[in-house]
Amino acid sequence: MFPAILGIFMVVLVEDLGFPGWMWSLIYFFPRIFDAITDPIMGYISDNTKSKWGRRRQYVLTGAIVMGVAYVFMWQLFKENSLEYNFWYFFIWSLVFYFGLTLFSVPYVAMGYEMSDDFHERTNIMAVAQWIGQWAWVIAPLFWIIMYDPNWFPSAEVAARQLAIWVAIPCAICAMVPAFFIKNKSTLHEDYEPLNLSNIGKSLNKIFTSFIEAFKIKEFRKLCLATFLIFNAFNTVAALTFFVIVYKLFNGDAAASGIWVALFGCLGALGTTFIVIPTVAWMSKAIGKKKTFMVSQGISVLGYIMLWFLFVPSKPWLYIIALPFFSFGIGSLFTIMMSMTADVIDIDELNTGLRREGIFGAIYWWMVKVGFAIAGALSGVIIAFVGFNPDLVTIEQQPAVDGLHAFFCFFPMAGTLAAMYVMRNYDVGEARAGEIRSALNSRKKEQKLELENVLKT
């Protein structure tokens, strides 16, 4: 819910507080780069934590609290303050928020990778997690209706300040759930790398080494690059959704757009929840993960093409036809890719003898977040490139609106096609995954027998 609602609130910065495109770019770019830098460090810390609570739970709890507090404060913005003040205030609290997100998300993702070593059960676990998570994307767009309805709030600026509190508290409480209910065994007596200041140089070197070792696995490189292309091409233009719908379909009148901006996100997320995720989970068992990825992304390409033709002024309902197709791209991505990443972690264990879910999760999401930072910056660049200015009369900037619409449809389509090319010869199917798992089991049995013999001796 935190990233979903953050994307909704961000519109207020441009539409109501007057942030220019370059400020939008910086606010998107630098906090996410900070997040991407801290992720692998957090992955290393989580993988090597000795604690009676295990390796993950304490960080999940701390991160949830930091996120909740930071989210409230970062949106206490007032129009009467100077533009520079609002920019730096938001920028600094964004860094605090993303620090909390790192504390939470890296060990949280690792918890998911640890839950099963079965090829298909991994997909089911990720599918259920994604299914529940999609409800955030169903709920979040409804805030556009509330924020821009004068019957609710006098302005969206006021709405952001007040709603931030009502969003942050329940979301922070929900984020604490894994810390309390996912039990982990004590790691007090495990043979992990020591985590202390005197060892920080060695730790950073281990992180760098882990990166190199992870990227030596070509299958993991493909997963990271394909995710980077699809997710971040999508997110580059996702921030433009409000502007494309309001200015393309409703001549710049946000109030007249009513529920249509919210419906785009809500219906897309509902399609993901009830159509895409169940279909992808079924397809994965029937035809394999790689073919499921290719089919799903191919369907999304068709959806992007349809959106170009179905954004028709005075007929906003037409875009609904494209949403089930469009939703297959981003909606299927993490269900499949996170399941594939769990398979790749088995390859790493076979090569190194180590289980490094935290490091692999951190590296995978590092790619996502670096790309997300670039995507956020690019969305500001696109706004500036097409010459879009919400203060101008729509007729004067019709070419800019058409430019936003073109980027909205064709930029993510290009990213998707490139990702499909990257994944064309990915080769970790069920058979190979089974062979890897058998080899690991055999090695564990041999190690157990050796230990027993040593103890007997």
C-alpha positions in Angstrom: 0.0 0.0 0.0 2.9 2.4 0.7 4.3 2.5 -2.8 0.8 2.3 -4.4 -0.5 5.3 -2.5 2.8 7.2 -2.9 2.3 7.2 -6.6 -1.2 8.7 -6.2 -0.1 11.4 -3.8 2.9 12.4 -6.0 0.5 14.1 -8.5 -0.2 16.8 -5.9 3.5 17.9 -6.1 3.0 19.0 -9.7 -0.7 19.7 -10.0 -1.2 21.6 -6.7 2.2 22.6 -5.3 3.8 23.7 -8.6 6.8 21.5 -8.7 8.4 21.7 -12.2 9.5 18.6 -14.1 13.1 18.8 -13.0 12.1 18.8 -9.3 9.8 15.8 -10.0 12.7 14.0 -11.6 15.1 14.7 -8.7 12.5 13.6 -6.1 11.9 10.4 -7.9 15.5 9.7 -8.7 17.7 10.3 -5.7 15.7 8.7 -2.8 15.3 5.6 -4.9 19.0 5.5 -5.7 19.7 5.8 -2.0 17.2 2.9 -1.5 19.0 0.9 -4.2 22.4 1.5 -2.5 21.2 0.4 1.0 19.4 -2.7 -0.3 22.4 -5.0 -0.8 24.0 -3.8 2.5 20.7 -4.7 4.2 20.7 -8.1 2.4 24.1 -8.9 3.7 23.2 -7.8 7.2 20.0 -9.8 7.2 21.7 -13.0 5.9 24.3 -12.8 8.6 22.3 -11.8 11.6 22.7 -13.9 14.8 19.6 -13.5 16.9 17.2 -15.6 19.0 14.5 -14.1 16.7 16.2 -15.3 13.5 17.6 -13.3 10.7 14.6 -11.2 9.5 11.9 -10.4 11.9 13.4 -7.6 13.9 14.3 -5.6 10.8 10.8 -6.0 9.4 9.3 -4.6 12.6 11.8 -1.6 12.7 11.3 -0.8 9.0 7.5 -0.8 9.4 7.7 1.8 12.2 10.1 4.0 10.3 8.0 3.9 7.1 4.8 4.8 9.0 6.4 7.8 10.8 8.2 9.1 7.8 5.2 8.9 5.5 3.1 11.1 7.9 5.8 13.8 8.0 6.8 13.8 4.4 3.3 15.0 3.3 3.0 17.9 5.7 3.5 20.3 2.9 1.9 23.8 2.7 1.4 25.8 -0.4 2.2 29.1 1.4 5.8 27.8 2.0 8.3 28.5 -0.7 8.8 26.0 -3.5 12.4 25.5 -2.4 11.4 24.8 1.2 8.7 22.2 0.1 11.2 20.6 -2.2 13.9 20.1 0.4 11.5 19.1 3.1 9.9 16.4 1.0 13.3 15.3 -0.3 14.8 14.7 3.2 11.8 12.9 4.5 11.7 10.8 1.4 15.2 9.5 2.3 14.0 8.6 5.7 11.0 6.8 4.3 13.1 4.8 1.8 15.5 3.9 4.5 12.6 2.4 6.4 11.5 0.6 3.2 14.9 -1.0 2.9 14.9 -2.2 6.5 11.5 -3.8 5.9 11.5 -5.0 2.3 14.8 -6.8 2.0 14.3 -9.3 4.9 10.6 -9.5 4.0 11.3 -10.7 0.4 13.9 -13.1 1.8 11.2 -14.7 4.0 9.3 -15.5 0.9 12.2 -17.2 -0.8 12.8 -19.4 2.2 9.3 -20.8 2.5 9.6 -23.6 0.0 12.1 -25.6 -2.1 9.3 -27.1 -4.4 9.3 -25.8 -8.0 5.6 -25.3 -8.3 4.8 -24.4 -4.7 7.1 -21.4 -5.1 4.9 -20.0 -7.8 1.8 -20.6 -5.7 3.4 -18.8 -2.8 4.3 -15.8 -4.9 0.9 -15.8 -6.6 -0.9 -15.7 -3.3 1.4 -12.9 -2.1 0.8 -10.9 -5.3 -2.9 -11.5 -5.2 -3.2 -10.0 -1.7 -0.8 -7.2 -2.6 -2.9 -6.3 -5.7 -5.7 -5.0 -3.4 -3.5 -2.1 -2.6 -3.5 -1.1 -6.2 -7.3 -1.5 -6.3 -7.7 0.8 -3.3 -5.1 3.4 -3.9 -6.6 5.0 -7.1 -9.8 5.7 -5.2 -7.9 8.4 -3.3 -7.8 10.4 -6.6 -11.6 10.7 -6.3 -11.4 11.7 -2.6 -8.5 14.2 -3.0 -10.0 16.1 -5.9 -13.6 16.2 -4.7 -14.3 19.6 -3.0 -17.0 17.9 -0.9 -14.2 15.9 0.9 -11.4 18.4 1.1 -10.9 22.1 0.0 -7.8 21.1 -2.0 -5.7 18.1 -2.8 -2.9 19.7 -0.9 -4.9 19.6 2.3 -6.1 16.1 1.5 -2.5 14.8 1.2 -1.6 16.2 4.6 -4.6 14.6 6.4 -4.9 11.4 4.4 -1.2 10.6 5.0 -2.0 10.0 8.7 -4.9 7.7 7.9 -2.8 5.8 5.4 0.4 5.5 7.4 -1.0 4.1 10.7 -2.9 1.1 9.4 -0.3 0.3 6.8 2.5 0.4 9.3 0.5 -2.0 11.6 -0.1 -4.3 8.6 3.6 -4.2 7.7 4.4 -5.5 11.2 2.5 -8.7 10.7 5.4 -10.8 9.3 7.6 -9.8 12.3 5.1 -11.3 14.7 3.6 -14.2 12.8 6.3 -15.7 10.6 8.4 -17.7 13.0 12.2 -18.1 12.4 14.6 -20.4 14.3 17.3 -18.9 16.4 20.5 -18.1 14.6 22.6 -17.4 17.7 24.9 -20.4 17.1 25.1 -20.2 13.3 28.4 -19.7 11.5 27.8 -16.3 10.0 30.1 -13.4 9.2 30.4 -11.1 12.2 28.5 -7.8 11.9 30.5 -5.1 13.6 32.0 -1.7 12.7 35.6 -3.2 12.6 34.4 -5.7 10.0 32.5 -3.2 7.8 35.2 -3.1 5.2 35.2 -6.8 4.9 31.4 -6.8 4.8 31.3 -4.4 2.0 33.8 -6.5 0.1 31.6 -9.6 0.7 28.7 -7.6 -0.7 30.6 -6.8 -3.8 31.8 -10.4 -4.1 28.2 -11.6 -3.7 27.1 -9.3 -6.5 29.7 -10.6 -8.8 28.9 -14.3 -7.9 25.2 -13.7 -8.4 25.6 -12.1 -11.8 27.9 -14.9 -13.0 24.7 -16.9 -13.1 23.4 -16.1 -16.6 19.8 -17.0 -15.7 19.8 -14.5 -12.9 21.2 -11.8 -15.2 18.3 -12.4 -17.6 15.7 -12.2 -14.8 17.1 -8.9 -13.5 17.4 -7.3 -17.0 13.9 -8.4 -18.1 12.4 -7.1 -14.9 14.3 -3.9 -15.2 13.0 -3.3 -18.7 9.3 -4.2 -18.1 8.8 -2.8 -14.7 10.6 0.5 -15.2 9.3 1.2 -18.7 5.9 0.8 -17.2 6.7 3.0 -14.2 8.1 5.7 -16.4 4.7 6.4 -17.8 2.5 5.2 -14.8 3.1 8.6 -13.2 1.6 10.2 -16.3 -1.8 8.4 -15.9 -3.5 11.3 -14.2 -2.4 13.8 -16.8 -3.2 11.6 -19.8 -6.7 10.8 -18.7 -7.6 14.3 -17.4 -6.1 16.3 -20.3 -6.7 13.8 -23.1 -10.2 12.8 -22.2 -11.5 15.7 -20.1 -9.9 18.8 -21.5 -7.8 19.4 -18.3 -10.8 19.4 -16.0 -9.8 17.2 -13.0 -13.2 17.6 -11.3 -15.0 16.5 -14.5 -12.9 13.4 -14.8 -14.8 12.1 -11.8 -14.1 8.4 -11.2 -12.3 7.7 -14.5 -8.8 8.3 -13.3 -9.4 6.1 -10.3 -11.1 3.4 -12.4 -8.1 3.0 -14.6 -6.0 1.9 -11.7 -8.8 0.1 -9.8 -10.0 -2.0 -12.8 -6.5 -2.8 -13.9 -5.7 -4.1 -10.4 -8.9 -6.0 -10.2 -8.1 -7.6 -13.5 -4.7 -8.6 -12.2 -6.3 -10.0 -9.0 -9.0 -12.1 -10.5 -7.8 -12.8 -14.0 -4.0 -12.4 -14.4 -2.6 -14.0 -11.2 -4.9 -17.1 -11.2 -4.3 -17.6 -15.0 -0.5 -17.2 -14.6 -0.4 -19.7 -11.7 -2.3 -22.2 -13.8 -0.3 -21.6 -17.0 2.9 -22.0 -15.1 2.0 -25.5 -14.2 0.6 -26.3 -17.6 3.3 -24.9 -19.9 6.2 -23.8 -17.7 7.4 -20.6 -16.3 9.2 -19.3 -19.3 6.4 -19.8 -21.8 4.0 -18.3 -19.3 6.2 -15.2 -19.1 6.3 -14.9 -22.9 2.5 -15.4 -23.4 1.7 -12.9 -20.6 3.9 -10.2 -21.9 2.7 -10.8 -25.5 -0.9 -10.2 -24.3 0.3 -6.9 -22.6 1.8 -5.7 -25.9 -1.7 -6.1 -27.4 -3.1 -4.1 -24.5 -0.7 -1.2 -25.0 -1.6 -1.0 -28.7 -5.3 -1.0 -27.8 -4.8 1.9 -25.3 -3.5 4.1 -28.2 -6.8 3.7 -30.1 -9.2 3.6 -27.1 -8.4 6.9 -25.4 -11.2 8.8 -27.1 -12.4 12.2 -25.7 -16.1 12.0 -24.6 -15.9 8.2 -24.5 -13.7 7.4 -21.6 -15.4 4.0 -21.1 -13.6 2.6 -24.2 -10.3 2.3 -22.4 -11.9 -0.4 -20.1 -11.8 -2.8 -23.0 -8.0 -2.7 -23.1 -7.4 -3.1 -19.3 -7.6 -6.9 -19.1 -4.9 -7.2 -21.8 -2.8 -4.3 -20.5 -2.8 -5.8 -17.0 -1.1 -9.1 -18.0 2.3 -7.3 -18.3 3.0 -5.9 -14.9 0.4 -8.1 -13.2 2.2 -11.3 -14.1 5.7 -10.1 -13.7 6.6 -10.6 -10.1 4.6 -13.8 -9.7 6.7 -15.4 -12.3 10.0 -13.6 -11.8 10.2 -14.1 -8.0 9.4 -17.8 -8.4 12.2 -18.0 -11.0 14.6 -16.2 -8.7 13.9 -18.8 -6.0 14.9 -21.5 -8.6 18.1 -19.6 -9.4 19.0 -19.4 -5.7 19.2 -23.2 -5.8 21.8 -22.9 -8.5 23.8 -20.5 -6.4 23.6 -23.0 -3.4 24.9 -25.8 -5.7 27.8 -23.6 -6.8 28.8 -22.1 -3.5 27.2 -24.2 -0.7 25.5 -21.0 0.7 21.8 -20.0 1.0 21.8 -16.3 0.3 18.1 -15.4 -0.2 18.7 -11.9 1.3 21.5 -11.1 -1.1 19.7 -12.4 -4.1 16.5 -10.6 -3.1 18.4 -7.4 -2.5 20.2 -7.6 -5.9 17.0 -8.4 -7.7 15.2 -5.5 -6.1 18.3 -3.3 -6.5 17.8 -3.7 -10.2 14.1 -2.8 -9.8 14.8 0.2 -7.7 17.6 1.7 -9.7 15.4 1.4 -12.7 12.5 2.9 -10.7 14.7 5.8 -9.9 15.6 6.2 -13.6 11.9 5.8 -14.5 10.8 8.5 -12.1 13.5 10.9 -13.5 12.4 10.0 -17.1 8.8 10.8 -16.3 9.8 14.3 -15.4 12.0 14.5 -18.5 9.0 13.4 -20.7 6.8 16.1 -19.1 9.5 18.7 -19.9 10.2 17.2 -23.4 6.7 17.3 -24.6 6.2 20.8 -23.1 3.3 19.9 -20.8 2.2 22.6 -18.4 -1.0 22.2 -16.3 -1.3 26.0 -16.0 -1.9 26.4 -19.8 -5.2 26.1 -21.6 -5.5 22.6 -23.0 -6.1 23.8 -26.6 -2.7 25.6 -26.5 -0.9 22.4 -25.5 -2.8 19.7 -27.4 0.5 18.5 -29.1 2.0 18.1 -25.6 -1.0 16.1 -24.4 -0.8 13.9 -27.6 2.9 13.4 -26.8 2.2 12.2 -23.3 -0.4 9.8 -24.7 2.1 8.4 -27.2 4.8 7.9 -24.5 2.1 6.3 -22.3 1.3 3.6 -24.8 4.5 2.9 -26.7 7.3 3.4 -24.2 6.3 0.4 -22.0 5.5 -1.6 -25.1 9.1 -1.2 -26.3 10.4 -2.2 -22.8 8.3 -5.3 -22.9 9.5 -6.4 -26.3 13.1 -5.9 -25.3 12.5 -8.1 -22.2 10.9 -10.9 -24.2 14.0 -10.9 -26.4 16.3 -11.2 -23.3 14.3 -14.1 -22.0 14.0 -16.0 -25.3 16.7 -18.6 -24.2 16.2 -18.8 -20.4 16.6 -22.5 -19.6 15.7 -23.2 -16.0 12.6 -25.4 -16.5 11.0 -27.9 -14.2 13.4 -30.7 -15.3 16.6 -28.7 -14.7 15.2 -27.4 -11.4 14.5 -30.9 -10.3 18.0 -32.0 -11.1 19.5 -29.2 -9.1 17.2 -29.9 -6.1 18.2 -33.6 -6.3 21.9 -32.7 -6.3 21.4 -30.5 -3.3 19.6 -33.1 -1.4 22.2 -35.7 -2.2 25.0 -33.4 -1.0 23.1 -32.6 2.2 22.8 -36.4 2.9 26.5 -36.9 2.2 27.4 -34.0 4.6 25.0 -35.4 7.3 26.6 -38.9 7.0 30.1 -37.4 7.1 29.2 -35.5 10.3 27.7 -38.6 11.9 30.9 -40.5 11.1 33.0 -37.8 12.6 30.9 -37.8 15.8 31.1 -41.6 16.0 34.9 -41.4 15.6 
